[in-house]
Amino acid sequence: MRNVKKTNIDKSNTRKDIRLAPSANLAPLAEILNSGFHIDISHDEPLLVQTASGFHLPLSLLSRYEASEIKDRACDQYVQSVLSGNEGIDQNRATLFFISRFCSHDGRTVLRPSVKGALRRTERNAGKRADARTSVARSIAV
């Protein structure tokens, strides 16, 4: 997050007024974040969708700073839904999970772990377990 200059945020009215670093997406993003939003993964690329109007913005157009702002707002949105007992708690949890993964992988969309990597880990661990069993059996036999 080098060379990112955060702007001053008006502490008195942070829910209604958000000021982000200058970007081409500033107006639509601020509009989306000032109301409820969720992530839609049913398209070719994930979209940030404003719940009220259906306005959407592709996540691939966002900078790291904007993605981290969305992550912070998604966390706030999830906590508010938990505290108020809203029905959209699962959707807010999924949005927070997805945007957190999106931020941690530097903008690469990662929905689930690689199957090949999981298979390699399983094979590698299976070999270690088999070696451990034979060494225990040898120590018992002696």
Long-range contacts (C-beta under 8 A, 24 or more apart in sequence): 1-64, 1-65, 1-68, 4-64, 4-65, 6-65, 18-69, 18-73, 20-65, 20-66, 20-69, 21-63, 21-65, 21-66, 23-63, 23-66, 24-61, 25-57, 25-61, 25-62, 25-66, 28-55, 28-57, 29-57, 29-62, 29-66, 29-69, 29-70, 31-55, 32-57, 33-69, 33-70, 33-73, 36-77, 36-88, 37-70, 37-73, 37-74, 37-77, 37-95, 38-91, 38-92, 38-94, 38-95, 39-94, 39-95, 39-98, 39-99, 41-98, 41-111, 45-109, 46-98, 46-102, 46-109, 59-102, 59-107, 59-109, 60-107, 62-107, 64-103, 64-106, 64-107, 67-99, 67-102, 67-103, 67-107, 68-103, 70-99, 71-96, 71-99, 71-100, 71-103, 74-99, 74-100
